[in-house]
Amino acid sequence: MSWVRIPPAAPAVCIVRKAMPIDERLDRLTERHEALTQSVEPMNHEIAQLAATAKQDGDNIRALARIAKIHERPIDDARGRRRCR
């Protein structure tokens, strides 16, 4: 194993740490990648659910707007006169 000397932060402080072998670094990166993938998968599912909910909400709002537009039109009674609201 090799050792890497990290430059001191202050003149009196010197930190020395062991350099991690490439195999260990790759293993750690692989583990981190797997952990991130596992945390992203549920988020993707939630995003899909939110998109579906937003689409349904939009459809419902458009339906309500059509109903409101229909009710804005004057209602004629049997004699052809407009009813007062």
Summary of the structure (lengths in Angstrom):
residues: 85
radius of gyration: 33.6
end to end distance: 89.5
largest distance: 102.0
contacts: 139
relative contact order: 0.06
helix: 60%
strand: 12%
